[in-house]
Amino acid sequence: MRGVIHHIDLTVKDAKASLRFYESVLGFMGYRLQDETEAGFDFGLETPGAPYTSIGILDARGPNAARKHDRYSIGLHHLAWTAESRADVDAFYRHLLKIGAQVLYPPAEYPEYGPTYYAVFFSDPDGLKLEYVHKP
């Protein structure tokens, strides 16, 4: 499927420290840890009939490695995953609460993004804004 994202790498302060968070969050969505390297971790999503997708969680490097993430600076603003249903969004929200994740905005309708947009917004341990959305 032309144009579908094949992979994305997210840079975090400490990939090993973020591993439990991403294993739990991505695991809920069906991703499985597939590789560990010196630089970090790769999670893959293999869905029959759909293109392969992977998400890398990599250690920050270089002179700005310790800076706090600012989604309004150049770079990633946020990343959103597709949920199967509103009930899936609600179940994911309960999962986030169970693991102690920071929820930015609980599940709700967001009509400014479309009439059927229903999502939960949360952040990773480094403040990267993430989203789980159902929009039929």
N, C-alpha and C positions, 0 to 999 in steps of 0.2 A: 504494500500500500504506500504509494508515493507520498512523501511528506510527513509520515508518522515518525515521531521521535524514536530513535533506536536506543540511545543512551544519554544520560546526563550525569555529570559528576558534581557533587556538592563538596565544597571545601569547608572543613570544620577545624576548630582549634586542636582537637585531639580525637582522632578517629576511634581509638580504643575506648576512650571515655564515652563516646557517643554510640558505641556499638549496641549496647542493650536497648537504647531508645529506638534506633533504626531497625534492629531485629524485631522488636515488638510492633512498631508502627507498620513497617513494610510487610512483616509476616502476616498481619491482619489482612492486608490487601492481596496476599498470595505470593509475594516475592520471597525468594529463598536465598540465603547466603551461598554464594557460588565460588568466591575466591577471596583469599586474604594475601596481600602483598605487603612489602615494607611501607608502601605509601598509604594503604588503607584497605577498604573492603568493597566488594562488588556484590550486588544483589540482583538476581534475575527474575523476570516474570515470564513464564512460558504458559501461554493460554492457547489451547487448540483452536486453530483457525485464525489466530491473531498474530501479528508480528512480535518477535522477541523484543523485550525492553529491559534495559539494565540501568541501575542507579549505583553510582560509585560514591563512597563516602571517603574522602581523602584528607590527609593531614595538611593543614596550612603550612606554607613555607615562605621564606623571604622576609624582607624588612617589615611587611605589614601583617605578618602572621598573628600577632597578638591583638590587633585592633578589633573593636566590637563591630559586628555586622550592622550596616545601615542600608536598608532596602531602598532608600531614596537616593543613594549614591549610584554611580555607574556599577552595573552588575545585576545580579538576580534580585528581583523584587519579591516574588514568591513563586511557589510551585504548587499546582493543584492536580489531584488525582480524581478520576471518575469513580463514583460510587454506583452500585447496582440499583439502589432505591433510596427513598427517604428513610426507610427503616434501617438500611445499611449505614447511612450517615448517623442515625441515632445510636446504633450499636457501636459504631466507631467512637462516638463521643463518650459513651460509657467506658469503652476501652481506654481512652485517653485519661479519663478520671481515675481509673483503676491503676494505671501506671504512673500517675502523678505528673503527667505532662502539663505544660502551660497552655491552657485554652485561652485564645484571644477573644473569640466570639463563639458562643454556643450555637448549636444547630438552629437555623432560622431560615425563613424565606428572605431572599435578597432581590426584590423586584427591580432594583436598579441594574441588575445583571441579566434580567430576563424574567418573564412572567412565571416560570416554573423553577427558578434557581433556588436550591436548598443546600446549604453548606454549613460546615463547621470549620473554623479557622484556629490554628494552633501554631506553636513554634517549637523548634528543636532546642537542645540545650544551649546553643550558641545564638539563639534569637532569629534564626532563619524562619520566615513566615511560610507556613504550609497550609494546605487546604484539602478537604475531602468534599466533593460536590456531586450532587445528583441534579441533572438538568435534562429531563426527557424531551 
